Amino acid sequence: MAEISAPKGVRDILPGESWKWAHVFRVMQETARHFGYSEVHLPLFEHTELFSRGIGDTTDVVEKEMYTFLDKGDRSITLRPEATASMVRAYLEHRMGTLPQPVKMWCAGPMFRYERPQKGRYRQFWQVDFESLGAASPYADVEIIAISLELFRRLGLGRLEVVINSVGCPECRPEYRKRLTEYFASRRDQLCETCLARLERNPLRILDCKQESCRAVTEAAPDVYDSLCGECRDHFDTVKDGLDALGASYRLDKRLVRGLDYYTKTAYEILSGELGSQNAVCGGGRYDNLAEAIGGHHVPGVGFAAGVDRILMVMEQQECSFGPVPSVDVFAVALDDASRRNVLQLVNMLRRNSIVAEMDLGGKSMKAQMKAASSRGARFACILGENERAGGTVTVKDLATAEQRELPLSSLVAELHNKLTSTREG
Ligand code: HAM
């Protein structure tokens, strides 16, 4: 029978990598805490309607990329392509409007999009998602951008570019949409097939097209800033001023429209030159009408999501630190069969005292156990035989220097802690 491999676009995160992911999540957790965000765990699948109404029917995500199926009760279910719609659903469903506002929540987990897999683009990928719900103030937008920047700073990511824009609101967008449609309609012949279809349904998305010919047309497209209403303009000015106050540099890009339809006012992305064409490590913005779009009351909100797979790619390329490499402190070795029971107890005692301890589980000879100790990269071998058992001692061999000492069992933990701390600090 043929071997079964993982489906296209998904990947396994194996031990050689998973400890690095754990470091990234630890940093995220700490950062969230310092900004007053609480972690939530939301379902991996939702009613399809949540996304079609929330993200927008004419977006690529909803039109082409969702994993949608009927469950056994004939309900249309979709694996979440993103977390924002679920966050807002949870806020509404659990009546969080009655809590002190804004409600600041974050989550991390896999998202699913049926996209063409390529470098930095997967069909199952991880996001960390931060949302500030119930906050209409532009300072909430600034805080959101500040969290993403602080997260990347703590992870050691460099050479990032923040790109921001305002996409207006239902008040001023229709006018902008009209101006765009007129502009693009008179240049139909220069637009690609996809953009011709977008012209009627979602002309703003043309601004985002990566095709050479479309980019040339969008260069001189009407400027969104000329169409913003007073409120959107003031909001955007305060966001920019807040970023200036924090010393955050950013580039304005009137063509940044993002791939999801719920955005109002602020939209932003953080780009890395290290990622090739899939260069966004993070994207987000304000979505003041999303709650209503999914059937709730008015809840202003702003948030971002960062791609964890991409963060790790950049960290690897920039040789960022992932914290201490996991290592084995002690490998316990039984000199004879009679000592195996004592080795089991020794290892148990060391682990209880926060020492990373391993032992042979397969009845190996003493020589093979010593070999296993060095192949596991253990710092010390703790050897137990007849003499040690009789004297209540352990022979500790430093595997780096081959130095060997017999120590009373009673002082072993303290001695090991001393040695391990000085090695780690050294
Ligand atoms: P998004 O721009 O679609 O926004 O995704 C956010 C980030 O997820 C991207 O910048 C990228 O790093 C990562 N990402 C997206 N698709 C893939 C993929 N196929 N493979 C690997 N990484 C990927 C959102 O999802 C919004 N919900 C963000 C948001 C939160 N807006 C407001 N609040």
Boltz pocket constraint, residues with backbone or C-beta under 6 A from the ligand:
constraints:
  - pocket:
      binder: B
      contacts: [[A, 81], [A, 82], [A, 83], [A, 84], [A, 113], [A, 115], [A, 120], [A, 121], [A, 122], [A, 123], [A, 124], [A, 125], [A, 126], [A, 127], [A, 129], [A, 130], [A, 131], [A, 259], [A, 260], [A, 270], [A, 280], [A, 281], [A, 282], [A, 283], [A, 284], [A, 285], [A, 286], [A, 287], [A, 302], [A, 303], [A, 304], [A, 305], [A, 306], [A, 307], [A, 308], [A, 309], [A, 310]]
      max_distance: 6.0
